[in-house]
Amino acid sequence: MSVSPLNCCINPSILSADFVNLEAELARISNADAVHVDVMDNHFVPNLTIGLPVVERIQKVSPVPIDAHLMISNADRWAPQFADAGLSSVTFHVEASDAPIKLARELRARGSKAGMALRPATPVEAYLDMLTELDMLLLMTVEPGFGGQAFLDIVLPKIRRARAAVEGAGVNVAIQVDGGITEETIVRAAEAGANVFVAGSAVYGKPSPEDAIESLRAKGQLAFGPASSPSHVVFQQA
């Protein structure tokens, strides 16, 4: 299997949006590749955001696909319900799963792409053999739980190792980074091998979120060459 050339995808996080006017805030990012929806349960992380009913409503009004990031305990039990809701992509934390391979297969079987997230201090090497079970690997570049944190450069070597493993295995697994993404840090992350970027304040903190998305996409794409696939995809297909 040949790996497709990288296409830079920008997934704005609504954690930085106005929660009172979510439908309007979603309309402001219609040129994004997906909307990143952070689901936090105040157990796995010390913060509480939204649950499945709100995510289902977001899906009905969103102009782009839903990229759900589940920062919740007991992912084996709850993640499949998000896939059943018809979400395009569901990402669970490996630290919250007792059977990550089984869970990834279950998400795919229920019609969702399967993503697996790792905290900054969680080594990636133990999970490289299961790349064929995944559509996306999310390497957190901040500690999960809160927006507005500074990018952790210590994660860059892990991104490089993951990209080398993806290319070595010949699989089309996207590498997503989440946390501290700006017009500066997106270049470093892209050069290391990431191709899907979650950005919160770097998008919603700008006067024009649409312009911010285009600027981030251009800077990320420049780091690894021209786009090779259409826009408005959550990440590359195998």
C-alpha positions as a printed NumPy array, in Angstrom:
array([[  0.   ,   0.   ,   0.   ],
       [  1.361,   3.436,  -0.901],
       [  0.984,   6.344,   1.481],
       [ -0.671,   9.439,  -0.005],
       [  1.247,  12.729,   0.096],
       [  0.348,  14.735,   3.16 ],
       [ -2.52 ,  17.189,   3.103],
       [ -2.643,  19.811,   5.848],
       [ -5.956,  19.694,   7.733],
       [ -7.149,  22.33 ,  10.193],
       [ -9.703,  21.263,  12.813],
       [-10.737,  24.252,  14.961],
       [-11.632,  23.466,  18.549],
       [-14.933,  24.842,  19.775],
       [-13.444,  24.882,  23.273],
       [-12.444,  28.435,  22.333],
       [-15.821,  29.293,  20.784],
       [-18.817,  31.062,  22.307],
       [-20.855,  28.199,  23.775],
       [-23.984,  30.356,  23.905],
       [-23.921,  30.777,  20.118],
       [-22.457,  27.494,  18.888],
       [-24.43 ,  27.323,  15.646],
       [-23.188,  30.772,  14.633],
       [-19.665,  29.886,  15.752],
       [-19.713,  26.764,  13.583],
       [-20.777,  28.828,  10.579],
       [-17.631,  30.936,  11.053],
       [-15.39 ,  27.905,  10.331],
       [-17.118,  26.523,   7.231],
       [-13.754,  26.301,   5.426],
       [-12.266,  24.026,   8.117],
       [-11.597,  20.344,   7.47 ],
       [-13.554,  19.347,  10.576],
       [-14.672,  20.789,  13.887],
       [-12.835,  19.408,  16.898],
       [-15.283,  18.765,  19.742],
       [-13.712,  18.248,  23.162],
       [-15.758,  16.012,  25.45 ],
       [-14.506,  16.164,  29.059],
       [-16.044,  14.373,  32.044],
       [-14.251,  15.95 ,  35.036],
       [-12.786,  12.51 ,  35.824],
       [-10.174,  11.726,  33.184],
       [ -9.366,  15.446,  33.069],
       [-10.181,  18.142,  35.654],
       [-12.706,  19.915,  33.482],
       [-16.308,  19.41 ,  32.369],
       [-17.559,  20.414,  28.93 ],
       [-20.352,  18.763,  26.94 ],
       [-21.821,  15.309,  26.469],
       [-23.348,  13.188,  23.742],
       [-26.721,  15.024,  23.447],
       [-24.973,  18.328,  22.722],
       [-22.551,  16.657,  20.303],
       [-25.508,  15.179,  18.424],
       [-27.049,  18.644,  18.083],
       [-23.737,  20.09 ,  16.906],
       [-23.594,  17.438,  14.22 ],
       [-26.996,  18.47 ,  12.886],
       [-25.954,  22.086,  12.306],
       [-22.23 ,  21.806,  11.589],
       [-21.113,  22.701,   8.045],
       [-18.1  ,  20.369,   8.41 ],
       [-17.592,  16.848,   9.848],
       [-17.299,  16.215,  13.583],
       [-13.931,  15.192,  15.022],
       [-14.796,  14.169,  18.597],
       [-11.987,  14.007,  21.152],
       [-13.141,  12.027,  24.17 ],
       [-11.235,  13.025,  27.297],
       [-13.333,  10.708,  29.419],
       [-12.876,   7.713,  31.683],
       [-14.113,   4.251,  30.7  ],
       [-13.733,   4.905,  26.985],
       [-14.49 ,   1.268,  26.176],
       [-18.042,   1.78 ,  27.379],
       [-18.823,   5.279,  26.146],
       [-16.885,   5.821,  22.901],
       [-19.028,   3.434,  20.794],
       [-22.11 ,   5.53 ,  21.598],
       [-20.49 ,   8.506,  19.881],
       [-19.822,   6.348,  16.829],
       [-23.464,   5.231,  16.877],
       [-24.437,   8.906,  16.695],
       [-22.93 ,   9.   ,  13.221],
       [-19.841,  11.063,  13.967],
       [-17.196,  11.08 ,  11.279],
       [-14.317,  10.542,  13.69 ],
       [-14.12 ,   9.433,  17.33 ],
       [-10.853,   9.629,  19.244],
       [-10.385,   7.953,  22.623],
       [ -7.449,   8.179,  25.027],
       [ -5.409,   5.009,  25.262],
       [ -4.905,   5.76 ,  28.965],
       [ -8.682,   5.412,  29.426],
       [ -9.081,   2.139,  27.52 ],
       [ -8.501,  -1.408,  28.742],
       [ -8.741,  -2.855,  25.221],
       [ -7.712,  -0.224,  22.651],
       [ -7.532,  -2.59 ,  19.687],
       [-11.003,  -3.942,  20.372],
       [-12.333,  -0.418,  20.834],
       [-10.772,   0.865,  17.608],
       [-12.321,  -2.023,  15.696],
       [-15.687,  -1.377,  17.299],
       [-15.624,   2.293,  16.312],
       [-14.861,   1.37 ,  12.713],
       [-17.529,  -1.319,  12.705],
       [-20.074,   1.292,  13.788],
       [-19.169,   3.583,  10.91 ],
       [-16.725,   6.018,  12.498],
       [-13.06 ,   6.541,  11.849],
       [-10.999,   5.425,  14.827],
       [ -8.585,   7.793,  16.51 ],
       [ -6.385,   7.111,  19.508],
       [ -4.914,   9.866,  21.688],
       [ -1.816,   9.866,  23.893],
       [ -0.944,  12.308,  26.663],
       [  2.429,  14.079,  26.25 ],
       [  4.21 ,  11.71 ,  28.662],
       [  2.707,   8.498,  27.24 ],
       [  5.32 ,   6.723,  25.058],
       [  4.167,   5.974,  21.541],
       [  6.365,   2.931,  20.925],
       [  4.045,   0.462,  22.667],
       [  1.242,   1.287,  20.217],
       [  3.011,   1.445,  16.873],
       [  2.158,  -2.173,  16.079],
       [ -1.552,  -1.304,  16.102],
       [ -1.338,   1.442,  13.47 ],
       [ -3.31 ,  -0.711,  11.037],
       [ -6.225,  -0.596,  13.481],
       [ -6.33 ,   3.205,  13.464],
       [ -7.265,   6.016,  11.117],
       [ -5.652,   8.695,  13.245],
       [ -3.095,   8.986,  16.039],
       [ -3.505,  12.078,  18.232],
       [ -0.359,  13.153,  20.05 ],
       [ -1.267,  15.752,  22.66 ],
       [  1.077,  18.744,  22.645],
       [ -0.315,  20.012,  25.962],
       [ -1.765,  18.237,  28.969],
       [ -5.412,  17.51 ,  28.108],
       [ -8.155,  19.341,  29.936],
       [ -7.835,  23.045,  29.227],
       [ -7.397,  25.341,  26.255],
       [ -4.892,  28.163,  25.946],
       [ -1.81 ,  26.189,  27.018],
       [  1.646,  26.616,  25.492],
       [  2.911,  24.082,  22.929],
       [  5.22 ,  21.424,  24.394],
       [  8.23 ,  21.063,  22.096],
       [  9.21 ,  17.943,  24.033],
       [  6.542,  16.098,  21.996],
       [  8.246,  16.825,  18.64 ],
       [ 10.56 ,  13.758,  18.775],
       [  7.505,  11.577,  19.46 ],
       [  5.786,  13.023,  16.399],
       [  8.859,  12.205,  14.323],
       [  8.938,   8.622,  15.589],
       [  5.248,   8.198,  14.853],
       [  5.596,   9.587,  11.322],
       [  8.54 ,   7.291,  10.629],
       [  6.495,   4.318,  11.836],
       [  3.499,   5.287,   9.683],
       [  5.658,   5.606,   6.593],
       [  7.572,   2.442,   7.427],
       [  4.334,   0.48 ,   7.731],
       [  2.944,   1.949,   4.512],
       [ -0.366,   2.926,   6.097],
       [ -2.432,   6.088,   5.691],
       [ -2.788,   6.996,   9.346],
       [ -3.127,  10.698,  10.085],
       [ -1.044,  12.21 ,  12.862],
       [ -2.969,  14.874,  14.719],
       [ -1.587,  17.332,  17.255],
       [ -3.706,  19.211,  19.767],
       [ -2.598,  22.04 ,  22.036],
       [ -0.772,  25.326,  21.595],
       [ -1.051,  25.394,  17.807],
       [ -0.249,  28.838,  16.393],
       [  1.132,  30.129,  13.097],
       [  4.573,  29.537,  14.589],
       [  4.174,  26.129,  16.216],
       [  2.239,  24.61 ,  13.315],
       [  5.404,  24.813,  11.223],
       [  7.459,  22.888,  13.767],
       [  4.742,  20.279,  14.213],
       [  4.299,  19.844,  10.452],
       [  8.03 ,  19.537,   9.888],
       [  8.058,  16.792,  12.544],
       [  5.351,  14.889,  10.66 ],
       [  1.93 ,  15.964,  11.918],
       [ -0.714,  16.646,   9.27 ],
       [ -3.934,  17.339,  11.235],
       [ -3.881,  20.354,  13.527],
       [ -6.332,  21.299,  16.268],
       [ -6.402,  25.042,  16.832],
       [ -8.586,  26.889,  19.324],
       [ -7.638,  30.452,  20.159],
       [ -5.494,  30.665,  17.005],
       [ -8.776,  30.453,  15.069],
       [-11.55 ,  31.762,  17.296],
       [ -9.312,  34.411,  18.833],
       [ -8.89 ,  36.121,  15.469],
       [-11.255,  38.701,  13.898],
       [-11.872,  36.326,  10.977],
       [-11.737,  32.611,  11.871],
       [-11.985,  31.712,   8.176],
       [ -8.884,  33.775,   7.348],
       [ -7.069,  32.284,  10.344],
       [ -7.822,  28.771,   9.075],
       [ -6.464,  29.564,   5.619],
       [ -3.316,  31.113,   7.073],
       [ -2.661,  28.128,   9.332],
       [ -3.314,  25.704,   6.487],
       [ -0.904,  27.518,   4.196],
       [  1.875,  27.558,   6.777],
       [  1.402,  23.901,   7.63 ],
       [  1.211,  22.824,   4.001],
       [  4.383,  24.705,   3.158],
       [  6.258,  22.516,   5.627],
       [  5.587,  19.303,   3.69 ],
       [  4.637,  20.224,   0.151],
       [  1.468,  20.885,  -1.885],
       [ -1.911,  19.408,  -0.985],
       [ -2.81 ,  16.243,  -2.811],
       [ -6.394,  15.618,  -1.822],
       [ -9.592,  17.672,  -1.566],
       [-10.291,  19.976,   1.338],
       [-13.032,  19.347,   3.879],
       [-11.918,  15.88 ,   4.887],
       [-11.253,  14.949,   8.475],
       [ -8.029,  13.249,   7.466],
       [ -6.627,  11.171,   4.68 ],
       [ -8.277,   7.966,   3.621],
       [ -6.376,   4.704,   3.203]])
